[in-house]
Amino acid sequence: MALAGAVGPVLFAAVLAALTALQYDFMLGIGWRPLEDPAGAWPSGLALGPHGWLLDATFVVSGTLLMVFAAGLDRGIRRGSRAGPALLFLSGAAMALLAFETDPIRRTGPRSPHGLVHDASFAVFALSLLLSLFFMWRRMGGDPRWRGHARLTLATALICPPCLVLPGLTYYLFVAAMLLWIEATALRLWRTP
């Protein structure tokens, strides 16, 4: 279960980096503004490109790995509310549903059903992931083996919400901070007897 948590962020980051490089011109063509408004089309817009199937598959695989990891955290941290792992599990399920492709930024007509599912899934993903951090911080603080990691969890919980809503490059910081927290927590779980 710790291995699932360690593999997920690396896989997701590698696919995002590769697809962004491969489809950079395509992304600019659909309205992505990498410095001014990265969240407007990235990373979901990558699924609309010629290699987009790879992002859809990565959403499903990474979401599944996150659910497995959440179950491992529930078993690996002895005390506290189960709300943190449950919210992290929900976040993994919502991430898998992000495979329903987004609608293009520049479109005519109303949103498509799959675009609406994608948007709703992102809202559930982000909200449940952020809330899980606060519950995990409390739970980690109650387990002597995890108290040191609780500080990193709280710092991530405080840094990520503003990064998600502020315009510009902070969106990349949100993505990086979440992936790094999952990776660090998975490695910590791996080392916990």
C-alpha positions as CSV (number, residue, x, y, z in Angstrom):
1,M,0.0,0.0,0.0
2,A,2.9,2.3,0.7
3,L,4.4,1.3,-2.7
4,A,1.1,2.4,-4.4
5,G,1.5,5.8,-2.7
6,A,5.2,6.1,-3.8
7,V,4.5,5.1,-7.4
8,G,1.4,7.2,-8.0
9,P,3.0,10.7,-7.8
10,V,6.1,9.7,-9.8
11,L,3.9,8.2,-12.5
12,F,1.6,11.2,-12.6
13,A,4.4,13.8,-12.7
14,A,6.3,11.9,-15.4
15,V,3.2,11.6,-17.6
16,L,2.4,15.3,-17.1
17,A,5.9,16.4,-17.9
18,A,6.1,14.2,-21.0
19,L,2.7,15.2,-22.4
20,T,3.3,18.9,-21.7
21,A,6.5,18.7,-23.7
22,L,5.0,16.6,-26.5
23,Q,1.8,18.7,-26.8
24,Y,3.1,22.1,-25.9
25,D,2.1,23.7,-29.2
26,F,-1.3,22.0,-29.1
27,M,-1.9,23.3,-25.6
28,L,-1.1,26.9,-26.6
29,G,-3.5,26.4,-29.6
30,I,-6.4,25.6,-27.3
31,G,-5.8,28.6,-25.1
32,W,-3.4,27.5,-22.4
33,R,-1.4,30.4,-21.0
34,P,1.4,28.7,-19.0
35,L,2.4,31.7,-17.0
36,E,-0.7,33.8,-16.7
37,D,-3.4,31.1,-16.3
38,P,-2.1,27.6,-16.2
39,A,-5.2,26.1,-14.5
40,G,-7.4,27.3,-17.4
41,A,-6.3,24.4,-19.6
42,W,-3.6,22.4,-17.8
43,P,-3.3,19.6,-17.1
44,S,-6.8,18.4,-18.2
45,G,-6.5,19.9,-21.6
46,L,-3.6,17.5,-22.3
47,A,-6.3,14.8,-22.6
48,L,-7.7,16.6,-25.7
49,G,-4.4,16.3,-27.6
50,P,-3.1,13.6,-29.9
51,H,-1.7,11.6,-27.0
52,G,-4.5,12.4,-24.6
53,W,-5.5,8.8,-24.0
54,L,-2.3,8.5,-21.9
55,L,-3.5,11.2,-19.5
56,D,-6.9,9.5,-19.2
57,A,-5.2,6.2,-18.4
58,T,-2.9,8.0,-15.9
59,F,-5.9,9.6,-14.1
60,V,-7.5,6.1,-13.6
61,V,-4.2,4.4,-12.6
62,S,-3.1,7.2,-10.3
63,G,-6.5,7.6,-8.7
64,T,-6.6,3.8,-8.0
65,L,-3.1,4.0,-6.5
66,L,-4.2,6.9,-4.3
67,M,-7.2,4.8,-3.0
68,V,-4.9,1.9,-2.2
69,F,-2.5,4.3,-0.5
70,A,-5.3,5.8,1.6
71,A,-6.3,2.4,2.8
72,G,-2.7,1.8,3.8
73,L,-2.5,5.0,5.8
74,D,-5.7,4.0,7.6
75,R,-3.9,0.8,8.7
76,G,-0.5,2.4,9.3
77,I,-1.5,5.2,11.6
78,R,-2.9,3.7,14.8
79,R,-5.0,6.4,16.4
80,G,-7.5,9.0,15.4
81,S,-10.4,9.7,13.1
82,R,-10.8,7.7,10.0
83,A,-12.0,10.8,8.2
84,G,-8.6,11.6,6.8
85,P,-8.0,8.3,5.0
86,A,-11.6,8.3,3.9
87,L,-11.3,11.7,2.3
88,L,-8.0,10.7,0.7
89,F,-9.8,7.6,-0.7
90,L,-12.6,9.8,-2.0
91,S,-10.0,12.0,-3.6
92,G,-8.5,9.0,-5.4
93,A,-11.9,8.0,-6.7
94,A,-12.5,11.5,-8.0
95,M,-9.1,11.5,-9.6
96,A,-10.0,8.3,-11.5
97,L,-13.2,10.0,-12.7
98,L,-11.1,12.9,-14.2
99,A,-10.7,10.5,-17.1
100,F,-14.0,11.9,-18.3
101,E,-12.4,14.4,-20.6
102,T,-12.8,18.1,-20.1
103,D,-14.4,20.4,-22.7
104,P,-12.1,22.7,-24.7
105,I,-11.8,26.2,-23.3
106,R,-12.8,27.6,-26.7
107,R,-16.0,25.9,-27.6
108,T,-19.4,26.7,-29.0
109,G,-22.5,25.5,-27.3
110,P,-23.1,24.2,-23.8
111,R,-20.9,22.0,-21.7
112,S,-20.9,18.3,-22.6
113,P,-22.0,15.7,-20.0
114,H,-18.4,14.3,-19.8
115,G,-17.1,17.8,-19.3
116,L,-19.5,18.4,-16.5
117,V,-18.4,15.0,-14.9
118,H,-14.8,16.1,-15.2
119,D,-15.4,19.5,-13.6
120,A,-17.4,18.0,-10.7
121,S,-14.7,15.4,-10.2
122,F,-12.0,18.0,-10.0
123,A,-14.0,19.9,-7.4
124,V,-14.4,16.7,-5.3
125,F,-10.8,15.8,-5.9
126,A,-9.4,19.1,-4.7
127,L,-11.8,19.6,-1.8
128,S,-11.5,16.1,-0.4
129,L,-7.7,16.1,-0.8
130,L,-7.3,19.4,1.0
131,L,-9.7,18.4,3.8
132,S,-7.9,15.1,4.2
133,L,-4.7,16.9,5.1
134,F,-6.3,18.6,8.1
135,F,-7.7,15.3,9.4
136,M,-4.5,13.4,8.7
137,W,-2.5,16.1,10.6
138,R,-4.7,15.5,13.6
139,R,-4.5,11.8,13.3
140,M,-0.7,11.8,12.8
141,G,-0.3,14.0,15.8
142,G,-1.9,11.4,18.0
143,D,0.5,8.6,16.9
144,P,4.0,9.0,18.4
145,R,5.5,7.4,15.3
146,W,4.0,10.0,13.0
147,R,4.2,13.2,15.1
148,G,7.2,14.6,13.1
149,H,5.4,14.0,9.8
150,A,2.3,15.8,11.1
151,R,4.2,19.1,10.8
152,L,4.8,18.5,7.1
153,T,1.1,17.6,6.7
154,L,-0.1,20.8,8.4
155,A,2.3,22.9,6.3
156,T,1.0,21.3,3.1
157,A,-2.6,21.9,4.3
158,L,-1.9,25.6,4.9
159,I,0.1,26.2,1.7
160,C,-2.1,24.4,-0.8
161,P,-5.5,26.2,-0.6
162,P,-4.2,29.7,-1.5
163,C,-2.1,28.1,-4.3
164,L,-5.2,26.6,-5.8
165,V,-7.1,29.8,-5.9
166,L,-4.5,32.4,-6.6
167,P,-3.9,33.2,-10.3
168,G,-0.7,32.4,-12.1
169,L,2.2,30.1,-11.3
170,T,0.9,29.2,-7.8
171,Y,-1.2,26.5,-9.5
172,Y,2.0,24.6,-10.3
173,L,3.0,24.9,-6.6
174,F,-0.3,23.3,-5.6
175,V,0.2,20.3,-7.9
176,A,3.9,19.9,-6.8
177,A,3.1,20.3,-3.1
178,M,0.3,17.7,-3.2
179,L,2.5,15.2,-5.2
180,L,5.4,15.7,-2.8
181,W,3.2,15.2,0.3
182,I,1.8,12.0,-1.1
183,E,5.4,10.8,-2.0
184,A,6.9,11.8,1.4
185,T,4.0,10.2,3.3
186,A,4.2,7.0,1.3
187,L,7.9,6.7,2.0
188,R,7.2,7.4,5.7
189,L,4.6,4.7,5.7
190,W,7.1,2.3,4.0
191,R,9.5,2.9,6.9
192,T,7.0,2.6,9.7
193,P,7.0,-0.8,11.3
